[in-house]
Amino acid sequence: MSKKYSALDAQVRIAVSTAEAAFHLGRKPQTLRKWACFEDGPLRPVRINGRLAWPVAQIKQLLNKGDA
């Protein structure tokens, strides 16, 4: 079963779930969880009610670094 996520440019939320962030970054969700646990990744999540949320602005910024 494949999940469909909206494009980052069409995103109206401030932060997305780990699964959605991993999809946009081309990584596995467990990689993002590791970044959060060890605080050694290029992004820092926020915690909302104990769950990880990944700021859309930071994801866009990280993806645009490759364009510069």
BAKE-91213 format. One record per residue: residue in one letter; residue number from 1; x, y, z of N, C-alpha, C in turn. Coordinates in steps of 0.05 Angstrom, whole numbers. Atoms other than C-alpha are relative to their C-alpha. Layout:
N
+------+------+--------+--------+--------+--------+--------+--------+--------+--------+--------+
| resn | resi |    n_X |    n_Y |    n_Z |   ca_X |   ca_Y |   ca_Z |    c_X |    c_Y |    c_Z |
+------+------+--------+--------+--------+--------+--------+--------+--------+--------+--------+
|    A |  NUM |      X |      Y |      Z |      X |      Y |      Z |      X |      Y |      Z |
...
+------+------+--------+--------+--------+--------+--------+--------+--------+--------+--------+
// end
This chain:
68
+------+------+--------+--------+--------+--------+--------+--------+--------+--------+--------+
| resn | resi |    n_X |    n_Y |    n_Z |   ca_X |   ca_Y |   ca_Z |    c_X |    c_Y |    c_Z |
+------+------+--------+--------+--------+--------+--------+--------+--------+--------+--------+
|    M |    1 |     17 |    -24 |      0 |      0 |      0 |      0 |     18 |     25 |      0 |
|    S |    2 |    -16 |    -24 |      3 |     30 |     66 |    -22 |    -16 |     24 |     10 |
|    K |    3 |     13 |    -24 |     -9 |     13 |    130 |     14 |      5 |     23 |    -19 |
|    K |    4 |     -3 |    -24 |     17 |      1 |    194 |    -26 |      2 |     24 |     19 |
|    Y |    5 |     -3 |    -25 |    -16 |     27 |    259 |      4 |     -1 |     23 |    -19 |
|    S |    6 |      1 |    -24 |     17 |     15 |    329 |    -22 |     28 |     11 |     -3 |
|    A |    7 |    -26 |    -13 |      5 |     73 |    368 |    -51 |      6 |     20 |     23 |
|    L |    8 |     -8 |    -18 |    -21 |    112 |    410 |     -2 |     -9 |     29 |     -6 |
|    D |    9 |      9 |    -27 |      7 |     94 |    474 |    -40 |    -29 |      4 |      5 |
|    A |   10 |     28 |     -1 |     -5 |     21 |    458 |    -30 |     -7 |     -4 |     29 |
|    Q |   11 |      4 |      6 |    -28 |     30 |    443 |     44 |     -9 |     25 |     15 |
|    V |   12 |     10 |    -23 |    -16 |    -11 |    489 |     90 |      7 |     -4 |     30 |
|    R |   13 |     -7 |      5 |    -28 |     11 |    456 |    155 |     28 |     10 |      6 |
|    I |   14 |    -26 |     -9 |     -8 |     71 |    482 |    194 |     20 |    -23 |      2 |
|    A |   15 |    -17 |     24 |     -4 |     98 |    412 |    208 |    -15 |    -24 |    -10 |
|    V |   16 |     12 |     25 |     10 |     87 |    342 |    181 |     10 |    -23 |     16 |
|    S |   17 |     -7 |     24 |    -15 |     92 |    272 |    209 |     27 |    -10 |     -9 |
|    T |   18 |    -25 |     12 |      7 |    155 |    231 |    208 |     -2 |    -15 |    -26 |
|    A |   19 |      3 |     15 |     25 |    128 |    187 |    152 |      0 |     18 |    -24 |
|    E |   20 |      2 |    -18 |     23 |    111 |    246 |    108 |     27 |     15 |     -4 |
|    A |   21 |    -26 |    -13 |      3 |    177 |    282 |    122 |     20 |    -19 |    -13 |
|    A |   22 |    -18 |     19 |     12 |    215 |    218 |    105 |     -6 |     -4 |    -30 |
|    F |   23 |      8 |      2 |     28 |    176 |    212 |     40 |     13 |     22 |    -16 |
|    H |   24 |    -11 |    -23 |     15 |    196 |    282 |     18 |     30 |      1 |     -1 |
|    L |   25 |    -29 |      0 |     -1 |    268 |    273 |     39 |     13 |    -24 |    -13 |
|    G |   26 |    -11 |     24 |     12 |    276 |    205 |      7 |     15 |    -17 |     20 |
|    R |   27 |    -12 |     16 |    -21 |    294 |    172 |     72 |    -21 |    -18 |     13 |
|    K |   28 |     19 |     17 |    -15 |    263 |    118 |    116 |     -8 |     14 |     25 |
|    P |   29 |      9 |    -13 |    -24 |    222 |    141 |    175 |     19 |     -6 |     24 |
|    Q |   30 |    -18 |      7 |    -22 |    270 |    105 |    222 |     25 |     17 |      0 |
|    T |   31 |    -23 |    -18 |      2 |    327 |    149 |    197 |     -7 |     26 |     14 |
|    L |   32 |      8 |    -25 |    -13 |    289 |    211 |    219 |     -4 |     -3 |     30 |
|    R |   33 |      2 |      6 |    -29 |    273 |    179 |    286 |     28 |      0 |     13 |
|    K |   34 |    -28 |      0 |    -10 |    348 |    167 |    295 |     10 |     28 |      2 |
|    W |   35 |     -9 |    -28 |     -1 |    362 |    240 |    278 |    -11 |     13 |     25 |
|    A |   36 |     12 |    -12 |    -23 |    313 |    260 |    332 |     12 |    -10 |     26 |
|    C |   37 |    -11 |     12 |    -24 |    340 |    212 |    384 |     28 |      9 |      7 |
|    F |   38 |    -28 |     -7 |     -5 |    413 |    227 |    375 |      7 |     29 |     -6 |
|    E |   39 |     -3 |    -28 |      6 |    403 |    299 |    353 |     25 |      5 |    -18 |
|    D |   40 |    -24 |     -2 |     18 |    454 |    289 |    297 |     -8 |      3 |    -29 |
|    G |   41 |      9 |     -3 |     28 |    412 |    300 |    234 |      0 |     29 |     -9 |
|    P |   42 |      1 |    -27 |     11 |    405 |    361 |    189 |    -25 |     15 |      8 |
|    L |   43 |     25 |    -12 |     -9 |    335 |    374 |    217 |     -5 |     -6 |     29 |
|    R |   44 |      8 |      4 |    -28 |    308 |    382 |    287 |    -31 |      0 |      1 |
|    P |   45 |     30 |      1 |     -2 |    236 |    360 |    300 |     -9 |     15 |     25 |
|    V |   46 |     13 |    -10 |    -24 |    188 |    391 |    349 |    -17 |    -23 |     10 |
|    R |   47 |     17 |     20 |    -11 |    148 |    348 |    395 |    -27 |     12 |      7 |
|    I |   48 |     27 |     -9 |     -5 |     73 |    356 |    396 |    -15 |    -23 |     13 |
|    N |   49 |     13 |     21 |    -15 |     38 |    316 |    449 |     16 |    -26 |      0 |
|    G |   50 |    -17 |     23 |     -1 |     97 |    269 |    452 |      7 |    -12 |    -27 |
|    R |   51 |     -5 |     10 |     27 |     99 |    258 |    376 |     19 |     19 |    -14 |
|    L |   52 |    -18 |    -17 |     16 |    152 |    282 |    328 |    -15 |     13 |    -23 |
|    A |   53 |     10 |    -15 |     23 |    133 |    335 |    278 |     23 |     15 |    -12 |
|    W |   54 |    -22 |    -11 |     15 |    180 |    360 |    225 |     -8 |     26 |    -15 |
|    P |   55 |      8 |    -26 |     12 |    177 |    434 |    205 |      3 |      0 |    -30 |
|    V |   56 |      0 |     -1 |     29 |    159 |    442 |    132 |     20 |     20 |    -11 |
|    A |   57 |    -20 |    -20 |      9 |    202 |    505 |    125 |     28 |    -11 |      1 |
|    Q |   58 |    -27 |     11 |     -2 |    264 |    467 |    148 |      4 |    -21 |    -21 |
|    I |   59 |     -2 |     20 |     21 |    249 |    410 |    100 |      5 |     13 |    -27 |
|    K |   60 |     -4 |    -15 |     25 |    242 |    459 |     42 |     28 |     12 |     -2 |
|    Q |   61 |    -26 |    -12 |     -1 |    306 |    495 |     63 |     22 |    -22 |     -6 |
|    L |   62 |    -20 |     21 |      4 |    345 |    429 |     65 |     -1 |    -10 |    -29 |
|    L |   63 |      2 |      9 |     28 |    319 |    407 |     -3 |     10 |     21 |    -20 |
|    N |   64 |     -9 |    -21 |     18 |    335 |    475 |    -34 |     30 |      5 |      1 |
|    K |   65 |    -29 |     -3 |     -2 |    408 |    472 |    -11 |     13 |    -13 |    -24 |
|    G |   66 |    -11 |     14 |     23 |    420 |    424 |    -68 |     -2 |     16 |    -26 |
|    D |   67 |      4 |    -17 |     24 |    395 |    476 |   -118 |     19 |     23 |     -2 |
|    A |   68 |    -17 |    -24 |     -1 |    443 |    530 |    -97 |     26 |     -4 |    -15 |
+------+------+--------+--------+--------+--------+--------+--------+--------+--------+--------+
// end
